[in-house]
């Protein structure tokens, strides 16, 4: 690939990928040896019969049953083009308003007093939903001492909650910037209030140890079956204990902000592995608070989860919620299994029971917002982009991949699999193309290994 250079150091290549690369080289070696042997056999046979036959074309299979292979079938028509990629958030829209079902299932039943208060104008008829996530749906950029500009963040969680319309929603989270001065904090809080967002202010050290450390150096790899890191590659964070302490402190800071803005009857919806301590912290403030927690990653089997030093404390903190949600039934089953095998609690078809209290556990699969895509198809800029894609890939089938630039997403393995497909199906060469879109995120986290991953991708290509 022009302009792409691999640094020649393969020591950073993961073991599985290194094995795939070795297998690829072995296949090429065997194929070259087979081609040489076939060429020698054909030459010897031609000399024996006095009729020299040219060696088979490298574009044709080497082991043919018939003297001449049938013509390949006509190429299928190209599929519909992907959504508009000029919009940075369009191709990351993984989730939809199905997620409202999770919040609705923990919605408290309104009693006569609540309805009477609403009728009297003391509270709105729409249920208030406090969405709590590590990041706000907007990114803040400071323009002056008391001036901020806000931009919509690209992310699946942001897209998922766009469909939650039956609730009056407020979003609580970190704004993604360090704001040490009080003037800046007040100005940013005011700007975010117009977007119905409430900031949690975390300093750089907390972010480094809580987010870059415990969340994405410990939990993220473990939840994706990569295991705990054998060595800590964070420059200023050397101990698991300091990362875990920062994790609990950050969760408590989120809880303090939630408690400050909580009103009786609100539903609090906590999101992802960044906030596994939050349900417990909230219940300590108010045991009657309706709390849900949803995980947007896999939840590993109990055998994997038990390797985590803080395994029991995290499980009990999550169980403080009224409802625990996952993307798939398997993840929910793994969570219940971890609670029964590690904590010794009783699992039921509805969830996990502890001393007479039931925490409901369920799967809430999230799809795509089809109406949003349909509306986008009518936009002139999207139509123009569709035209460009049709012209670019005319006569070829398009295989589309959209992934974060992360080792967990398996981009090098996908490219190797596509290469092997073309090797074994020569008739598809020049008739199919792999279009891979990689979205760089979390570049501060060593486990994402963005530079190393790029080197590996360039090596594979």
N, C-alpha and C positions, 0 to 999 in steps of 0.2 A: 504494500500500500504506500503510495508516494507520500513522503513527508513524515511517515510514522517510523520511528526507530526504536528498536528494543535495546535495552542497555546491556544485554548479554548475561545478566545475572539471574539465574533461574532458582536461586536458593529460596526466594520468597514465594515461589509457586506452590500452592496447596498440593498435598499429596495426591488427592483424587484427580485433580486436573493434570498433574505431572504424569500420572499413570495413563490418562487419556492421550496425552501428547506422545508418550512412548508407544502406545498401541497404534497411533496414526503412523508414526515412522516405521513401525514393524509392518503395517499393511502396505505402505509404499514399497518397502524393501521386497516383500513377498511378491507384490504385483510386478515389480521390475524384474525379479528373477524368473517369474512365470512367463513374462513377455519374451525374455531372452531365450528361455528353453523352447517356447513355442516357435520362435523364429528359427532356431537351429533345427527343430524337427521338420519344419516346412521346407527348409533348404535341403536337408538330407533327402526328404521324400521327392522333391523336384529333381534332384540330381539322379535319383534312382530310376525314375520313370521318364526322364527326359523332358519334363514339363514343369518349368519353374513357376511357382505360384507366389504372388506377393504376400508378405505378412499382413495379418489383419490390421485394419486401421485402429489407432488408439482410441478413436471415438466410438468403436463398436465393442460389445462385450467379447472377452477373450474365449469364452466357452460357449460356442453357438451350437444349437441342435440342428439348425437348418443352414444351408450354405449362405443364404441371404436373409437377414432379419426383415420382418415386415415393417412397412413404413410406420413411424410413430403416429399415434392419434392426433388429430388437430388440437391445438392448445385450447383449453377452456377459456371462456371470457374472463377478464379480470374482475375481481370482487369489488364491491363498493369501497371507495377510499376511506381511510381513517378520518377521524374528526380533525378539525382545523388545528394545526400544530403551531400556528403563529401565536396563538393564545397560550401562555405558559401553563395555565391551569387546566386547559381543556383536556389534555391527554392524561392527566392524573386523576380525573373524576372517576374514582373507582366505586363510589358508594352512592346510595340514594335514600329516598325518604322511607324505605323499609325500616330504617333505623328508628323511626318514630314509634314503631311497635314496641321497642324495648322501653322507651320512656313511658308509653301509654300503659304498659303492663304494671308499672309501679306507681301509677297515678292514684293518689288516695281517693276513696269514694267521698264525694261531697255530702255532708250532712245538712240537716235543716238550718243549723246556725250559719254554715258557710253560705248556703243559698240565700238566706235572709240578708246576710251582710252584703252579698253581691247585689241583691235587689235594692238595698239601701244605698248603694254607691260606694261602700267602704272598700270593696275589692273588685277588680275586673272579673268578668265571667270567664275569660280565658285563663287556663292554668299557667302559672309561671314556672318556667324551666330554667334552672341554673346549670349550664353546660360548663364543666370544669375539665380543662385539658392542659397539657404542658405548654402549648403555644396558642396564642390568639389567632383568629382567622385573618388578621391583618399584620403587616410588618411596619414598624415605625422607623422613620428616618428623621433625625434632628436637623432642623434648618436654622435654628437660632436658640437663644437662651430659653425662650418660652414659646417656640414655634416648632411644630411637628407636622410631617406629611405621612399619610397612611396609604398603604397599598395592600390589595387583597393577596393573601398568601396562597401558594399553590399546594394543595394537599388533599388527600382522600377524605380526611375527617371534616374539613371545611365543606367539601362538596356534599358529604353525607347529610349534614344537618341543614342544608338549604331547603330540604323538603319538609322540615318540621314546622308545620304551619298552624297546627291546632294549639300550640303553646305560645305564650309570650316569653321569648327566650332572652336570656342574658348569658354572655360568654365570659368566663373567668380564666385567665391564663397569663403566662409570661409573654411580654411584648417582643422578646428577642434582642433587646438592647440593655446595656448597663446604664442606669440613670442614678448616679450617686447623689445628685443635688436635689434639694426639696423643691426648688423652683421648677426644674425640669419634670419632676414627678407630678406636680400639680398640673402643669400644662399638658402633659401626656394623658393624664387621667381625664382631663376635660375634653381633649380631642377624641379619646376612645369612647367616652360616654355617648357621643353622637352616633357611634356605630353599635351602641348597646354592648360595649365591651368593658370589662373591668380588669385592670392590670394587677399582676403580682410582681413586685420588684425583687429580683434576685441579683446579688452581687456576683462578680466574675468568679470568685473562689467557689461559691456554692454551685454555680452553673458548671464549672469545670469538674468538680467532684461528684455532684449529683447527676448531671446530664451526661457529660462526656465520660464520667467515671462509672458510677454504679449502673445507670440505666443502659448505656450503650457499650460499656466494656464488660459488664457482668450479665445483666438480664437479657439483653438482645441476643448475644451469641448462644446463651443457654436455652432460651426459648426456641431457637432455631436449630437445636441439636448439635451445636458446635462445641459444647462443653465450656467449662470455665477456662479463662486464660491461664497458661502455664507461667507466664511472666507478665508483669505489669509494664506496658510500654508507654504509659502516661508519664510525661517528664516530671511533673510536680506531685503526682499522686502515687504513693508507694504502698499503701496498705488498704486491704479490703475494709478494715474497720473504719477508716476515715471516710471512705466512699459511702459506706452504709450509714454512718452518722450524718453525713451531708444529705443523703436521700431522705432520712426521717425528718431532718430539719426542714428541708424544702417542702415536704408534704404537709408539715405543720404550718408553714407559712401560707400554703394554699388554703388550708382549713381555716386559718384566721381570717382571711379575706372572705371566704364563703360565709362564715358565721356573721361577719359584719354586715353583709348584704342580704342575709336570709330573712325571709318573712314567713310567718306561719302558713302552712299549706303548700309551700314551694316543693318542687321535686328537684333533687340534686343528682345530676348525671355525671359521674366521673369516668374518664376515658384513659385507657391504655396502661402499660406497664410502668409508666413514669409515676403513677399515683396509686400504687397498691396499698399504701398506708392511709390514704385519705378517708376511706369509709370508716375506719376505726376512729380517726381523729374527729370526724364529724359527729359520730354517735356519742362520743365523750362530751361534746358540747350539748347535744340534744338527742336523747334516745328516741324521740318521736319523729325525728327528721326522716323523710323518705329518701333513701339513697340507692342509686343503682351504679354498677361498675361494669364497663364493657371493655374487653380486650381485643385489640385490632391486630394481634399477631397470633401465631400458634401457641397453644399451651402444651408443654412437653409431657411425656409419660412420667409416672411417678418415679421410675428408676432414674430418669434424668433430673427431675426436680429435686430429689433427695440429695443430690450432690451439692446443692446450694447451702452454704452455712446458715443462712437466715431463712431456711425453707419453712419452718413452723410459724415463725413470726409473720411472714408475708401471707401465708394461707389464712391465719386467724384474722389478720387485718382486713383481708378481702371479704371474709365471711361476715364481717360486721354489716355489710350492705344487705338491703332487702332483696335485691335481685342482682345476679351475676350473669352476664351475657357473653357469648362467644360467637364466632362466625359459623362454626360447624359443630355438629353433634360430637365428633371425635374429640375436639378440644374441650367441650363441656364434660365428656366422659373422663378425660384425663384429669381434669380438675377435681371431679368428685372422687376419682380413684386416689389422687394424692391426699385428699382430706381424710379418706378412710384408712389408708395405709400409713400415712405419716402422723396424722393427728389422732387416729383411732376413733374417729367419729362415725356416725351412721349415715350411709347414703340411702336416699329414697328416690322414687321416680320423679319427684318434684325438685329435689336438690339435696342439701346436706342439713342434717338436724344435729343440734348441739344443745343439750340441757333443755329440751323442750322448745327451743327456738329454731324455726326453719328458715334457711336461706335458699331462696329459689334459684336454680341454675338451669339455663336454657340456651338454645342456639337461635340466633336471629340472623340468618343469611342476608347479606346486602348485595344488591345487584347494581344496575346502572339506571340513571334517570333518563329513560327513553324519550320522554316528552321534550327534555332539554336538547337532546341530540336532534330530534325531528325539527324543532324550531330553528336550531343552528343551521340545518341544511338549506333553509330559505335565505340565509344571509348572503349578500353579493360576494363578500370576500371569501366565504366558504365555497360558493359555487366556482369562483375563479381558481381556488386551490384544487378543487375536484378536477377541473379541466386540466390543470397542470399535471396532476398525478396520472390521469388517464393517458395523456400524451407521453409522459415519461415511461410508463410501464405498459404501453400498448402491446397486446399479444402475449403478455406474460402473467403468470399467476403470482400474486404477492403474498408472502408470509410475513405478517407484521408482529414485531415484538416491542412492547413498551415496558421498560423496567427501570428501577432506580439503579444507578451505577454503584452496585454493592456486590460483594463476593457471594452473598447469600442468594442472589437472583439467578446465578448460573449462566451469565452471558457467554463466557468462553465455552462452556459445555454446549450451549445452544449452537454456537458457530461450528464447533467440531461435529455435532450431529448433522448439521446441514451439509457440511463438507462430505461426510460419510454417505449421506443420502445421494449426493450427486455422483460419488464414486460408484455406488452400486446401481444407480439408475441413470445411465448415460443419456438416455433419450430425453431426460428432463433438463439437460444443460441448455442454457440460454432460453429456457421456457419458464423458469421460476426464479424469483429473486427474494432474498431475505432482507427485509427492511427493519433494522434494529434502532429504536430510539432509546437512548440512555439518559436519565435525568440525574445529574449530580446533586447529592444531598449529604448532609452531615459530614462535611469535609474535615471537621475538627476531630472526628473520632477515628483513632488508628485502625479499628477493625474494619472500617469501610475500605481502607487501603486504596484510595482512589488512584494515586500515581502507579502503585504496583499493579492494580487491576488493569489500568490502561496499557501498561507494558505487556501484560499477559494477553490481552485482547489483540494488540498489535502483533504479538508473536504468533498467535493462532491464525490471524488473517494473513 
